[in-house]
Amino acid sequence: MQKEILTELENLQNELEFVLNNKEEVENKHIEKFLRNLERIRYNIFNKIKIQDKYEVNDLEKIDFVNKRYNATLENDVLKIYIPEVMPKFKNINNYAYKNIMFNVMESTKKYENLFNKELVFVFIKIVENQRNNDIDNKFVKPIIDGLVLSKVIADDNISNMFYGVFGTTEKNKKPYTEVYVFRGNKMLERIQNMLQTDM
């Protein structure tokens, strides 16, 4: 385990040295590649240490991997999740960014396991940007839903268990963030069905 981690760190060091020692030749594509590899290596190392924590280390020595800025609270039967970043765009998503958001949502909500059992729930996602004219339909929200399934807050993400909506807004001079509200879907579904019946 330790040898594998050291190998990952050596690979990262080599890539970092290449970027720093070739400043005149390095282009944006090289930096982007390095940052993607940094995220990949970081995730791999954290995953290896987490496995080691599970089997070899006592509770006082365990490393906590959850981003402490992710926060979940329950009030009036509504689960609110604060995510300290906006959801990535479909075209920019990569496996490691996806897993980072998913696992942080899972870790921050796991204390609410079985909150909704197998009930139908509505997941409302509010994405707050600090610039206008962002296309909300380009946002990749799947990591949120998958994190809620992994923490067992919701039983599954099929049409029998959940539906969702996404709302985008702008708040200037604020760091972008996302808020998620999870609640029983009966009332929301009733409103939608009433609207559909009225329009037909």
N, C-alpha and C positions, 0 to 999 in steps of 0.2 A: 504493500500500500504506500509506504513512505517513498519507495523508489519511483513509483508511478507519479507521485505528486512532484518529486524533484525533477523528473523528466519533463513534466508539463511546464514547470517554472523555467527550466533551461530553454525550452522552446520559445516561451514568451520573452525571455531575456534576449535571445538571438533576434527575434523580430523587432523588438524595441531598439536594439542597437543598430539594426539596419536603417530604421526610420530616422534615428537621431544622427547617424553618421553620414546620411545622404540627403541632407536637407535641401540642397539645390536641385536634386533630381526627383525628390519625392513629390508625387501628385496626390490629388484628393483620393483617387482610386486606391493608392497604396495605404493612405491613412484609414480609409474606410475598411479595407481588408484587414489591417492591423486591429482596428476596434472590434470587428466581427470575431476575429480570432481571440482577442482578449476576453470577450464575453463568453466564447465557447470554452476557453481554458478555465476561466473563473468558475463557470458552471460545473465543469468536470471535476475540478478540485473540491468545490463545495460538496458535490455529490459523493465523492470518495470519503471526505471527512465525515459527512453525515452518516454514511454506512458504518464507519469506524466508531463514531459516537454511539451508535445504536448497540453495538456488540462489545465494545472494548473499554468504554470510558464511563465513569460514574456521573451522576446528574450534575454535580458541582463543576465538572470540567468540560461539559458539553459546550460546543459552539452553537450559538443561536443564529440561524441563517435568515430569519425573517427580517424584512426591512421594517424597522420600527415606525416608520412614517405611515405604513399601511395600518388602518385602524377599523375595527368593526364594533358597532354598538347596537343594542336592541332597545327600542323605545316604542311603546304603544303597538306592539306586535309587528313593528317594521324593523327589518335589519338594514342598517345603514353602513356602507363600506366606503372609506376614504382611500383613494388611490393617488399617490403623489406624482402622477404623471398622466398624460393623455394617452389614449390608445393609439398604437402605431397605425399607419396607413397599410392597406392591403399590399401595396407594391413594395413597402419597406420592411414587412415582417420577416423575421427569420426565426429559426427553431429556438434559439436561446433567449431572444426577447420574449417570445411567446411563453416559454417555460418560466422565465423570471416572474412575469405578471401572474401566471396561473398558480405557481407555488406560493407566492406571497398572498394572493387572495385565499388560497387554501389554508395557509398557516394562520392568517388573521381571523378566519371564520370558523376554524375547527371546534372551538368551544361551543358553537351553536349547532353541533351535529344533531341531526334528526329534528331540527326546529319545525320544519314543515312536513316531515314524514313523506307521504306520497300524495300530498295535497297539490292541487294546481296552484302555481305561483306566478306572479307577474314580476319581472325584473326590469326596473326602470334605470337607465344609464344616462347620467348627465355628464357631458364632456365640456369642460371649461377651457377655452383657449384665450390667449392674450392678443390675438389678431383676427381680423374679420375675414370673411369670404373663404372659410374652410368648408369643404364638402363633407357633411356628416356621414354620408353613405360610403365614404372611402375608409372609414374607421373600422379596425379589426377588433371586435368585442368578444370573440370566442374565448380568449383566455379567462375572462371573468366568469363566464358560464361554466367552463370546465373546472375552474377552481372551486366553484360552489358545489359541483357534483363530487369532486374529490374530497371535500370536507364533509360531505353528506348533509349539507344544509338543505339541498334539494335532492330528491331521489334519482332523477335522471333529467336529461335535457331534451327528451322527446316531446312531441306535441301533447301528450297526455299529462305531462308534469309541469311544463312551463311555457310562457311566451314572454316577449320582451319588447321594449321600445327604447329608442335612443334620441336624446335631445342635445343639441349643441348651443352654446352661448359664448359670449365674449365678455371678459373682464380685463380691462386694460391694467397694466402695471401690477399684474399678479402672475405668479408662476402657474403654468397650466396644471390642471389636475382633473380627476374624474371622481364622481360620486355615484354610488350604486344603492338603489333602494329595492329590497326584496320583501314582498308581502303577498298575502293570499289573493289569488286572482279572481275570485268569484265576483266581487263588486266591479272590478275593471271589465271583466268579461260581460257582465250584465249591461254595462254602459255601451260597450262595443256592439253587442247584439241588438240593443235598442236603436243604435244609430243605423245599423245595417237594415233593420226592419223598416225604419222610417224612410230610408233612401229607396227601398224597393217598392 
